[in-house]
Amino acid sequence: TKHFIRNILWTTAKNFTVERGWQQIEELISTWDIHESWLHHSEFLKEEELKDSKRYHYRACWGIPTRRKPIPQATASVYFVIVISKFRPDTAPVEVFYRLESSRLIRRPEQCQFREKWLKDIIENKIACTERL
């Protein structure tokens, strides 16, 4: 079965602000099929000026707090980059990429549906690692 990839309509370069970028990342996250026990906090990290583009970096930090452990044993971060090209018209939508903290693989929201399993794997690996120490 082919999975339907949910994405959002991204703002144009001329309408982009750091706050709007953060809101749109939250909007994208809301389309992900993730159990309600997962909680996250997202934040703007930095702006990066390159020769051909401006890049805006954000992070969403995920965890599953419980009544017994309100502070999760481990968290998993997803890093987002919103790119505004200096060569495309300012009416073109921004480009968005994300990657998981444990991976170098860069994904595009319109090409790959996010999977809750990726967060679980990061957290399980972190807990296993700390238990070994």
C-alpha positions as CSV (number, residue, x, y, z in Angstrom):
1,T,0.0,0.0,0.0
2,K,1.2,3.5,-0.9
3,H,1.2,5.9,2.1
4,F,-0.1,9.3,1.6
5,I,2.5,11.9,2.5
6,R,1.0,14.8,4.4
7,N,2.7,18.2,4.0
8,I,1.6,21.8,4.4
9,L,1.6,24.8,2.1
10,W,4.9,26.6,3.0
11,T,5.1,30.4,3.1
12,T,6.8,32.3,0.4
13,A,10.3,33.8,0.9
14,K,9.0,37.3,1.0
15,N,6.5,36.4,3.8
16,F,8.9,34.4,5.8
17,T,9.8,35.4,9.4
18,V,11.5,33.4,12.1
19,E,8.2,33.2,14.0
20,R,6.3,32.2,10.9
21,G,8.9,29.5,10.3
22,W,8.4,28.2,13.8
23,Q,4.6,28.2,13.4
24,Q,4.9,26.3,10.1
25,I,7.1,23.7,11.6
26,E,4.5,23.2,14.4
27,E,1.9,22.9,11.7
28,L,4.0,20.2,9.9
29,I,4.5,18.3,13.2
30,S,0.7,18.3,13.7
31,T,0.3,16.3,10.5
32,W,2.6,13.6,11.8
33,D,1.0,10.4,13.0
34,I,2.5,10.3,16.5
35,H,0.8,9.0,19.7
36,E,-0.5,11.7,22.0
37,S,1.8,10.5,24.8
38,W,4.7,12.1,22.9
39,L,5.3,15.7,23.9
40,H,7.7,18.1,22.2
41,H,9.2,21.5,22.6
42,S,10.4,23.4,19.5
43,E,12.7,26.3,19.2
44,F,14.6,28.5,16.8
45,L,18.3,27.9,17.0
46,K,20.1,30.2,14.6
47,E,20.1,32.1,11.2
48,E,22.9,31.2,8.8
49,E,24.0,33.4,5.9
50,L,25.4,31.5,2.9
51,K,26.6,32.7,-0.5
52,D,23.4,31.3,-2.2
53,S,20.9,31.2,0.6
54,K,19.8,32.1,4.1
55,R,19.1,29.1,6.4
56,Y,17.0,29.1,9.5
57,H,17.7,26.3,12.0
58,Y,15.1,25.0,14.4
59,R,14.9,22.0,16.8
60,A,12.0,19.9,18.1
61,C,12.9,17.9,21.2
62,W,10.6,14.9,21.9
63,G,10.0,12.8,24.9
64,I,7.4,10.7,26.7
65,P,6.9,12.0,30.3
66,T,4.9,9.7,32.6
67,R,3.4,10.2,36.1
68,R,6.3,8.3,37.6
69,K,8.9,10.0,35.5
70,P,7.7,13.5,34.5
71,I,11.2,14.1,33.2
72,P,11.8,11.5,30.5
73,Q,14.9,9.3,30.7
74,A,15.9,10.4,27.3
75,T,14.8,12.7,24.5
76,A,15.0,12.6,20.7
77,S,15.6,15.8,18.6
78,V,14.5,16.5,15.1
79,Y,16.4,19.4,13.4
80,F,14.7,21.5,10.7
81,V,16.3,23.9,8.2
82,I,14.2,26.4,6.3
83,V,16.1,27.6,3.2
84,I,15.5,30.8,1.4
85,S,17.4,30.8,-1.9
86,K,19.0,34.1,-3.1
87,F,18.4,33.0,-6.7
88,R,14.7,32.1,-6.7
89,P,12.0,34.7,-6.8
90,D,10.7,35.9,-3.4
91,T,7.3,34.6,-4.4
92,A,8.6,31.0,-4.4
93,P,7.9,28.9,-1.3
94,V,10.7,28.3,1.2
95,E,12.4,24.9,1.1
96,V,12.3,22.7,4.2
97,F,14.5,19.9,5.3
98,Y,14.8,17.9,8.5
99,R,17.0,15.3,10.0
100,L,17.0,13.1,13.2
101,E,19.7,13.7,15.8
102,S,21.2,10.3,15.2
103,S,21.3,10.5,11.5
104,R,23.0,12.3,8.6
105,L,20.1,11.5,6.3
106,I,18.4,14.7,5.3
107,R,14.7,14.4,4.5
108,R,12.1,16.6,2.8
109,P,8.6,16.7,4.3
110,E,7.0,16.3,0.8
111,Q,9.0,13.2,0.0
112,C,8.9,11.2,3.2
113,Q,6.2,10.7,5.9
114,F,7.6,11.0,9.4
115,R,7.6,7.8,11.5
116,E,7.1,7.6,15.3
117,K,9.5,4.6,15.2
118,W,12.4,6.9,14.5
119,L,11.9,8.7,17.8
120,K,11.5,5.4,19.7
121,D,14.7,4.1,18.2
122,I,16.7,7.1,19.2
123,I,15.4,7.0,22.8
124,E,15.8,3.2,23.1
125,N,19.4,3.5,21.9
126,K,20.2,6.3,24.4
127,I,18.7,4.4,27.3
128,A,20.6,1.2,26.3
129,C,23.8,3.2,26.0
130,T,23.4,4.8,29.5
131,E,22.6,1.4,31.0
132,R,25.8,0.0,29.6
133,L,27.9,2.8,31.3
